């Protein structure tokens, strides 16, 4: 009796494995969904090394632009933290103060940092929130750029349109890292 049950389990396992192998695998694009200044974007998951909470302790860098908030110690590694909204001259109600010892507010507690590592550059991009990992099918991609007056235009690579018709512009951190204005943070 026990042998029949075991043979049935083997048969079911074989059936499941054969179905798994024959099921077509649809490639999906994955991105980190985040918001900044009331706008929502996705960044390719391959360009975001990790997402961390906004560091409470950020050491200011003298003679730097206001969007360079400073340097944070993240698990023993020094990481420059850039306020993406300030860099793009956007009004974000969550922007951090560049003043040493400034109060850490509840709004800032929701902020996240997208850690980007490209070539020899590591940087943290402060954003208002990170919501989820979004998955899209290739046919949901539209090679449509943002409007010409968008501060994100230079860092945009099309968009995805979700099943609910919500548009998700693709923000490319690699394009930001290549921008000479971003690399020049001193005053």
C-alpha positions in Angstrom: 0.0 0.0 0.0 2.8 2.4 1.0 4.6 1.6 -2.2 1.6 2.6 -4.4 1.5 6.0 -2.6 5.2 6.5 -3.2 4.8 5.6 -6.9 1.9 8.1 -7.2 4.0 10.8 -5.6 6.8 10.1 -8.1 4.3 10.2 -11.0 2.9 13.6 -9.8 6.4 15.0 -9.4 7.3 13.9 -12.9 4.1 15.5 -14.3 4.8 18.8 -12.4 8.4 18.9 -13.7 7.3 18.2 -17.3 4.7 21.0 -17.1 7.2 23.4 -15.6 9.7 22.8 -18.4 7.1 23.2 -21.2 5.5 26.4 -19.8 6.8 29.4 -21.8 8.9 31.8 -19.7 7.9 35.3 -20.5 10.8 37.7 -19.8 9.9 40.5 -17.5 11.6 43.8 -16.9 12.0 44.6 -13.2 12.5 48.1 -11.7 12.6 49.8 -8.3 9.5 52.0 -8.1 10.1 55.3 -6.3 8.6 58.7 -5.9 10.1 62.2 -5.8 8.4 65.5 -5.7 5.0 63.9 -6.4 6.2 62.0 -9.5 6.6 58.2 -9.8 9.5 56.5 -11.6 11.1 53.1 -12.0 14.8 52.5 -12.1 16.2 49.3 -13.6 16.8 46.8 -10.8 20.3 46.1 -12.3 21.3 49.8 -11.7 20.2 50.0 -8.1 22.6 48.1 -5.8 20.3 48.4 -2.7 17.7 50.5 -1.0 18.4 51.8 2.5 16.7 54.0 5.0 17.7 57.6 4.9 20.7 57.9 7.3 20.0 60.0 10.4 23.6 61.0 10.6 25.0 62.7 7.5 28.3 64.6 7.8 28.2 67.8 5.7 30.9 68.4 3.1 32.3 72.0 3.3 32.1 74.1 0.1 29.7 71.7 -1.6 26.5 72.3 -3.5 23.3 72.1 -1.5 22.2 68.9 -3.1 25.2 67.1 -1.7 23.8 66.5 1.7 27.1 65.0 2.9 28.7 61.7 3.7 27.1 58.8 5.6 28.6 55.8 7.2 26.7 52.8 5.8 27.9 49.6 7.4 31.4 50.8 7.6 31.5 52.3 4.0 31.4 56.0 3.4 28.7 56.9 1.0 28.0 60.4 -0.5 24.3 61.2 -0.1 22.8 63.4 -2.9 19.3 64.9 -2.7 17.9 64.1 -6.1 15.1 66.6 -5.9 17.5 69.5 -5.0 19.8 68.5 -7.8 17.0 68.7 -10.3 15.7 72.0 -8.7 12.4 70.4 -7.7 10.4 71.3 -4.7 10.1 68.3 -2.5 8.4 68.7 0.9 10.8 66.0 2.2 14.1 67.7 1.3 16.7 67.4 4.0 18.3 70.4 5.5 22.0 71.0 4.7 22.4 72.4 8.2 24.5 70.3 10.6 22.3 69.1 13.5 19.0 69.9 11.7 16.0 68.0 13.1 15.1 64.7 11.5 11.4 64.8 10.8 8.7 62.1 10.4 8.5 62.9 6.6 12.3 62.4 6.3 11.9 59.1 8.1 9.9 57.7 5.1 12.7 58.8 2.7 14.9 56.1 1.2 18.3 56.1 -0.5 18.9 54.3 -3.8 22.5 53.1 -3.6 24.1 53.3 -7.0 27.4 51.8 -7.9 28.7 52.4 -11.5 32.3 51.9 -12.4 34.3 53.3 -9.5 31.5 55.6 -8.3 29.2 54.8 -5.3 26.5 57.3 -4.4 23.2 57.4 -2.5 20.3 59.2 -4.1 17.8 60.5 -1.6 14.2 60.0 -2.8 10.8 60.6 -1.1 9.8 57.0 -1.0 10.5 53.6 -2.5 7.3 51.7 -2.9 7.9 48.3 -4.6 9.6 46.2 -7.2 7.6 46.6 -10.4 7.5 44.0 -13.1 6.6 44.7 -16.7 6.3 42.7 -19.8 8.3 43.8 -22.9 5.1 44.8 -24.8 4.3 47.3 -22.0 7.4 49.4 -22.9 6.8 52.6 -24.9 9.8 54.5 -26.3 8.2 57.8 -25.4 10.3 60.4 -23.6 9.2 62.8 -21.0 8.2 66.3 -22.0 11.1 68.6 -23.1 10.7 70.8 -20.0 11.0 67.8 -17.5 14.1 68.0 -15.3 14.2 64.2 -15.7 14.4 64.2 -19.5 18.2 63.7 -19.7 17.9 60.6 -17.4 14.8 59.1 -18.9 14.7 56.1 -21.2 11.1 55.6 -22.2 8.3 54.4 -20.0 6.2 51.4 -19.1 2.4 51.5 -19.1 0.9 49.2 -16.5 -2.3 47.2 -16.9 -4.1 49.9 -15.1 -2.8 52.4 -17.7 -0.5 54.1 -15.1 2.6 55.4 -16.8 6.0 54.6 -15.2 8.8 56.6 -16.7 12.2 54.8 -16.6 14.9 56.8 -14.6 18.4 55.7 -15.5 20.9 56.2 -12.7 23.7 55.4 -15.2 22.8 58.5 -17.2 22.8 60.6 -14.0 26.3 59.3 -13.1 27.6 60.3 -16.5 26.3 63.9 -16.1 29.3 66.3 -15.5 27.0 68.6 -13.4 26.3 65.7 -11.1 30.0 64.8 -10.8 30.9 68.4 -9.9 29.5 68.9 -6.4 31.9 71.5 -5.1 31.0 75.2 -5.1 
